[in-house]
């Protein structure tokens, strides 16, 4: 399979993470290797905690890689764009991006509650419980994981 990429957007608590998790599980069941990139525009994500060695190493100004039996974690002081980040990971089939709504990628906007039409301008599809009737956007029923999975395979951008 050629490497490909699909993005997801939506307001906070719109169901993005839940949908991406379900889609990822489906992809892995179908022997696809998935890379997920999450945008953290407000720097809220915590990767390590004060008092831990890796935190102290990072606070020293160094670039830090933590190797453990089940994962590798990279801590960097440099901002990287999405293409630089993707190049760091060699072994994947599809990259799912949460956020970065202005990035020119095929995009599904997710709304488990109220639909925010301000997302329509940069979306290719809307995943929601309430059907939309916008002729420029594909509507995907939010619980139809098989249908969303198929849509992603057909519409993800080749990279």
Secondary structure, DSSP 8 states (H G I E B T S, - for coil): ---EEEEEE-STTSSHHHHHHHHHHHHHHTT--EEEEE--TT----SS-TTSHHHHHHHTT--EEEE-SS-EEEE-SS---HHHHHHT--S-SEEEEE--TTSSS-EEEEESSS--GGGGGG-SEEEESS----TTSEEEETT-HHHHHHHHHHH-EE-
